[in-house]
């Protein structure tokens, strides 16, 4: 087995998702109401851009946040560095079934990564938790060895 095959086998994709349009419910509603006016169309295009230009990707080793359509920025966190994962939902988000997943890590460049507008956030939070625990185990980390912030 070549080194490239080992690397590909070691890192597998768990999920890829984008923010749900319903996370921008207020802007969507206002955009629809104001659609006959140019402002409404601008609001609807803005919601489309926010959902189309952001992608969350989890692999068995890393979590990625990609932003941008033409010019792209990619933030990446090694899963063994993750300290905690939380879900926050306000009342409207809860009714719409969306939320924000916050990933806290010891990564110096991205200690806090927020995944906004995720549908069914509790399930994705659990998947992230499973993967970061497995990554720590693979790397040989124990809870007592983890670096404090």
C-alpha positions in Angstrom: 0.0 0.0 0.0 1.4 3.4 -1.0 1.7 6.4 1.3 -1.1 8.2 -0.6 -3.4 5.2 -0.2 -2.7 5.0 3.5 -3.4 8.8 3.9 -6.7 8.6 1.9 -7.8 5.6 3.9 -6.9 7.3 7.2 -9.0 10.3 6.5 -12.6 9.7 5.4 -15.4 12.2 4.9 -18.1 12.1 7.6 -20.4 14.9 6.4 -20.6 18.0 4.2 -23.3 20.6 4.8 -24.3 24.2 4.3 -26.3 26.6 6.4 -30.0 26.1 6.0 -31.9 29.0 4.3 -34.5 28.7 7.1 -31.8 30.0 9.5 -32.3 33.4 7.8 -36.1 33.2 8.2 -36.5 36.9 9.0 -34.5 38.0 6.0 -36.3 35.6 3.8 -39.7 36.8 4.9 -38.8 40.4 4.5 -37.3 39.7 1.1 -40.5 38.0 0.0 -42.7 40.8 1.3 -40.4 43.4 -0.4 -39.8 41.4 -3.6 -41.7 43.9 -5.7 -39.2 46.5 -4.5 -35.5 46.1 -5.4 -34.6 45.9 -1.7 -36.5 42.6 -1.4 -34.6 41.0 -4.2 -31.3 42.2 -2.6 -32.3 40.5 0.6 -33.2 37.3 -1.1 -29.9 37.3 -3.1 -28.1 38.0 0.2 -29.7 34.9 1.8 -28.8 32.8 -1.2 -25.2 34.0 -1.0 -24.9 33.2 2.7 -26.1 29.7 2.2 -24.2 29.0 -1.1 -20.9 30.5 0.0 -20.4 28.6 3.3 -19.6 24.9 3.6 -18.9 22.8 6.7 -17.0 19.6 6.2 -16.1 17.0 8.8 -13.6 14.2 8.1 -12.3 11.6 10.5 -9.3 13.9 11.2 -10.3 17.5 10.6 -13.2 20.0 10.6 -13.3 22.6 7.8 -15.1 25.8 7.4 -15.0 27.1 3.8 -16.3 30.5 2.9 -16.6 32.4 -0.4 -17.8 31.6 -3.9 -15.0 33.0 -6.0 -12.3 34.0 -3.5 -12.3 31.2 -0.9 -11.1 31.1 2.7 -10.7 27.7 4.4 -10.4 27.4 8.2 -9.4 24.0 9.5 -9.2 22.4 12.9 -7.4 19.1 13.7 -10.0 17.1 15.6 -7.5 15.9 18.3 -7.3 19.6 19.3 -11.0 20.0 20.0 -11.9 20.6 23.6 -15.6 21.1 23.6 -18.6 21.2 21.2 -21.8 23.1 22.1 -25.1 23.8 20.4 -27.0 27.1 20.9 -30.5 27.8 19.7 -32.8 30.8 20.3 -36.5 30.3 20.4 -37.0 31.0 16.7 -34.1 28.7 15.7 -35.6 26.0 17.8 -38.9 26.3 16.1 -37.2 26.2 12.7 -35.0 23.2 13.7 -31.7 25.0 13.2 -28.9 26.1 15.5 -25.3 27.1 15.8 -22.6 24.5 16.7 -19.6 26.0 18.4 -16.3 24.1 18.4 -13.8 25.1 21.0 -10.2 24.0 20.4 -6.6 24.5 21.4 -5.8 25.6 17.8 -4.0 29.0 18.0 -5.4 30.3 14.7 -9.0 29.2 15.2 -9.7 28.5 18.9 -13.5 29.0 18.2 -15.2 27.8 15.1 -18.9 28.4 14.6 -21.1 26.5 12.3 -24.2 28.7 11.9 -27.6 27.6 10.5 -27.2 23.8 10.9 -30.3 21.8 10.6 -30.7 19.2 13.4 -27.6 20.5 15.2 -27.7 18.0 18.0 -27.1 15.1 15.6 -24.1 16.8 13.9 -22.7 17.9 17.3 -22.7 14.2 18.3 -21.0 13.2 15.1 -18.3 15.8 15.7 -17.9 14.6 19.3 -17.5 11.0 18.2 -14.9 11.9 15.6 -12.8 14.1 18.0 -12.8 11.4 20.6 -11.7 8.9 18.0 -9.0 11.3 16.8 -7.7 11.8 20.3 -7.5 8.0 20.8 -5.6 7.6 17.5 -3.1 10.3 18.5 -2.7 8.7 22.0 -4.1 11.6 24.0 -5.6 11.1 27.4 -8.1 13.5 29.0 -5.5 14.4 31.7 -2.8 15.2 29.0 -5.0 17.8 27.3 -3.6 21.3 27.2 -5.5 23.8 29.3 -6.5 27.1 27.7 
